[in-house]
Amino acid sequence: MDGRPRGHQLTTTAPRDAGTGDTSPGPGVAAARPRRPRRALLRFVARRLAAGLLLCIGVTLVSFLLTQAVPGDPVTANLGQRASEDPDAVAAFRAANGLDKSLPEQYLTYVGNLLTGDFGTSQQTRNPVASDLAEKVPATMELALAAILVAVVLGVGFGIVAALYRDRWPDQVLRVLSLSGVSVPTFWLALIAYYWISFKLDLLPAGGRLSPGAPTPPQVTGFYTVDSLLAGDWATFGDAVSRLVLPALVLASFTVGVLLRFTRAAVLEVLGDEYVRAARAKGLPELTVVRRHVLRPALLSVVTVTGVAFAGLLSGTVLVEQIFGWRGLGAYAYTSALALDLPAIMGVSVVVAVIYILINLVVDLLYGVIDPRLRLS
């Protein structure tokens, strides 16, 4: 007996070369190890993509059934009361829009058209819904991206400050601001900001994406700020940015409050862990402790809230777009709902659902980047 426990006599060692005594792993072992995380990541992405595809199919079915359950007759809404009393006009309208078929046939036809990129024809604009969405989606995306950028910078930054100064005056002030941002209705704040900041004080312009008569930059991405930069048109870029600031700040107000509260709670939870106290006991600067040992574990919940908030911004811009004259997806959905434009309503529903699914996929991938254990589970 050598005094060691029997359970530790069996050890796993690399294969030894008989001639040299080399204990380095063989070529098969060395080649297999780097591929395992990559395969795990690929499986992780494949599972999320498969789930997203099933969700897309479910969304098309649910949106189709909901549009059929909407009270009101699309024939009357589009033809008018007098024309809807003409049987020939009604029959022609139903045949042209496929409303004379059974519901299963209408759904299968719609899904088949979707696979070819055909969203149907809008009954209010008389344009293909796909072309309308190609014009409206970039406008809303530009506004939502600007709002979420402001919200992340202010919300996460203020949340970290509030956690580090817990129960002191910076924390108290920031908690009041957070509560105000969450409590104040966005549409009311938009009206106040438009009246005082734009109309009375004339600090920031509002009303449309560009000034009246300003030339539209050549479309590449649909974002006026990016397209004007690509075209080298600095005057249009400045005009687009100045008109983007006020609606983006208004739209970000609620998200700033939410992110501030979640970031504060997440950072406080991590600050109480033993390894953070150990890092401080070693004499590390507070900034180093926060940057290296606190932020990364706290990012998981913050990333979740940010993804949900961004998806909510895309679908919640209706009132802000109406007030600021921002011709985006929200305004298009609003006018389509008033006109009972079923192809447009379903097109908006499908696009918003796809954006939600893509954002959730990005959030899941960020989970795997922040914490590799999640993508291996």
N, C-alpha and C positions, 0 to 999 in steps of 0.2 A: 504494500500500500504506500502511496506517495503522499497521503494526507489530503488529497483533493477530493471533493465530492464526486461521487460516481456520475451524477448527472452532467458534470462538466468535462468528463473524459472524452466524450464524443464531440469533436469540433469539426466544423466545415472548413476545409482548406482548398486552395486552388490546386489543380493538378501539377505535380512536380515532374520536371524533366529528368529522365533517368541519368543522362550524361552530365548535365551541368548543375543539377540541384536547383534549377530556376523554378520559383513558385509563382511566377506571373500567370494570369489566366490565359487559357488557350485562345486561339483565334475565334473559335465559335462562341465562347463566352463573351469576349470583348466586343464582338459584332452584334450580339443580341441585346446587350444592356441599353445602348442608346436608343433603340427602336421602341422600347416599351412605353416611355412617356408619349412618343409621337403617335403610336397606335392608340393609346388611351385617349389622347386629344381628338384623334380622328373619330373614334367611336362616340366620344362626347358630342362632337359637332353633328355627326350623323343622326344620333338620337334626337337632338334638338330640331334638326331640319325635318325629320319624319313627323315629329309632333307638330311642327309648324304647318306642314302640308295638310295634315288632318284637320287642324284648326281652321285653315283657309276654306276647306270643303264645308266644314260645319258653319262657318260664317256666311258663306254664300246661301246655304239652305235657310238659316235663321233670318237673314236679311230679306230673302225672297218671301218667306212666309209672313214676316212682319209688314212688308209693303202691301201684301195682299189683304192683311187685316186692318189696314188704315181706313178709317171711316171716310166716305166720300167717293165720288165716281170720277176717275181720271178722264172719262169721256166728256163729262160736263165741265170739268175744270179746264180742259184744253180747247174744246169746241165752243163753249158758251151755251147759255140756256136755250137760245133759239135754234142753233145748229144741232144741239143734242136731241131736239124733238123730231129731226128728220131721220127716219130709219135708214135711208141709203147712206147718209153721211156717217151715222153711227157705225154701220156695218163696214164701211170703207176704213174708218179709223181703227176699228178693232182688228180688221184683217191686216192693215199696214203695220200695226204694232204687236201682232201675235196674240192679241187678247181674246181671239175667238177659239183658241186651243184650250185643252184641259190644263190644269195646274202642273201635273207632272211633265207634260210635253213642254210647257212654257219654261219650266226650270231646266230641263235637259237642254233645250235650245239655248237658254241663257248661258249655261256652263260651257256648252260647246263653243259659243261665240267668245266667251272669256278666254278660252285656251288659244284663240287666234288674236287676242288683243282687242276684240270688238266689244265695247261696253254698251252698244246701242246708240241711238240718236236722242239727244235731249229734245223734249217736247216744248221747251221754252225758248232755247237759243237756236234750235234747228241745226245745231252742229253736232258732230260726233262727240259723245261724252268723253272719249279718250282725249280728244284735242282740248276740250274744256278743262279736264283734270290736269293735262300737261301745262296749262297756263296758270291754274289756280293753286296747285300743290306747291310749286316753288315759292310762291308769295307767302303762303302760310309757313312753310318750312323755314324760310329766311327769318320771319318774325319769331317763330318758336325757338330756333337755334340761338338767336340773339338774346331772347328772354332766358333760356336755360343757362347760357353762358354767364349772364349777369347773376342769375340765381345761385349758381354753383360757386362763383367767386365770392359773393357777399354772404350767402348762407353758410357755406363751409368755413370761410374765414371767421365770420362772427361767432359761429358755433364753437370753434377751437378757442377763441378768446374768452367766450363765456365759461367754458369748462375750466380753463386755466385760472380764471379769476372767480371761481365759484363762490357765491354768496357775498361777493363784494360789489361795489357800485357798477363796474362795467357789466357784470353778469346781470344785475338788476335792470339796468337800462336796456340791454340787448333782449332780455326776456320780455320786457314791455313792448319793444319794437316787434318782436316775433309774434306776440299775441295780437298786436294791431294788424300786422300783415295778414294773419290768418282770419281775423274777424271781419275786416272791412270788405264789403262786396266789391268784386273787381269792376263790375259795370258802373257802380257809383264812383269809384276811384277814377275810372276812365273819364267820366263826365266832368268831375272836378278838375282833373289834370288838363283836359282839353280846354275848359273854360278859362282857368286861371293862368296856366303856364303858356298855353298857345295863344288864346284869344286876348286876355286882359294884359298880361305881362309881355307877350310876344318874345318869350325866351327860346322856344323851340317850335318849328313849324309842324303842322299836323294836317291831315286830310289828303290821303293818297300816298302812293309810294314815291312819286316824284312831283315836282312843282308843275302847275298847269302850263302846258306848252313846252315842257322840257323834253328833249329827244330821248326816246327809249334806247338803251344800249343794245347792240347786237346780241341776240339770245344765244347763250352757250349753256349756262346752267339754269337760267331762269331767275337767279338771284341778281337783283340790280346792282348790289354792291360788288359782287364778284365779277359780273359781266362788264361793268364800267372799268374795273381795274384791268381786266384782260384787254379791253379796248384802249387803255391808256387815257380814258376820259376822266380827268380828275375833278372837273366841275360837276359832272353827273354823279360821281362817287360821293363827293361831299354832300350833294343834295339828297342822295339816297340814305346816307348815314344819318343826316340831321333829322330826316323824317322817320327813321327807324327807332331812334332813341326813346322817344316818349311812349309809344305803344309797347315797346319791349320792356321798359321799366314798369309800366302799369301791369303788364301781363306777368312779370316776374315777382310782383310784390307778395302774392300768396305763396309761391314756391320758396322764396327767401325765408319766410317765416317757418315753413315746414322743415326745410333743410337745416335751419339754425337749431331748431329743437332736437331733431334727430342726431345731428352732429354733436351737439352738446352732450346728449345722453350716451352716445356711443363712445366719445372720448372719455367721459367720466367713468364709464365701465372699465375701459382699458387702463386708466390711470390707477385704478385700485388693484391691479394685478401685481404679483410679487416681483416679476422680472423688471417692471418699471421702477419699483422701489429699489431694486438691486442696482439698476443703472444709475439712479440718482445717488445711491450710496457710494458708487465708485467715483463720484465727482464729475460725471459728464455734464456738460452745459445743458440747460433746460431745452434750448432749441434742438440740440442733437437728440435728446431723449424723445421729444415730441416727433421729430422728423423720422427717426429710425425705428423707434419702439412703440409709438402710439398710433400714428396715422394709418399704417398699413392694416393692422387688425381692425381698426374702426371703420375702414373704407367699405367693408362688405355691406353693412346696413345703409350707408350713405349712397352707395351705387344703386341699391335696390330702390330707394326713395327717388333718386334722380331719374332712373329709368321710367318709373311710374309717373313722375311729375312731367317729364318730357312728353310722354304719350298723352297725358291729360291736357297739356298745352295745345297739342295739335287738334284735339277734339273740342277744346273749350274756348276757341278764339272767336266764336260767333259774335258775341256782343262787342268785344274790343274791335273787331274788324268793321262792324257796322258803325260804331261811333267814330273811328278814325278814317273811315272811307278806304279801308285796306281790302282790295278786291282779291280775296283769297278763298280758301276752301270753305271756311266757315260761312262767309256771305253767300257763296254758291249753294251750300247745303240749305241755308235758310230760305233763299228764293225758290229752290227746287221743292222744298216741303210745302211752301205756300201754294205753288202751282200744281201740286201732286204729280210732279215730274218723276215717275217711277224709275226710268232708266238712270236718271241723274242721281236719285236718292240711293239706289243700289250701288252705283259706281262709287259714290262717296263712302258708303258703308264698307265696301270691299277694300278701298284704298286705305281707310283708317285702320281697318283690321290688319291688313298686311303690315302697316307701319308699326302697330302694336306688337305683332309677332316678331318683326325684325328687331325692335328695341329689346324685347325680352331675350332674343337670341344673343344680342350684343352684351346684355347684362350677364347672361349665363357664361359667356366667354370671358368676360372680365372677372367673374368669380374664379374661373380656372387660372387666370393670370395672377390674381392677387393671392389666392390660396391654392397651390397645385394639388393639395390633397383632395379637393372637391372633384377635379376632373379624373382622378384615379379611382374614385368611389363608384 
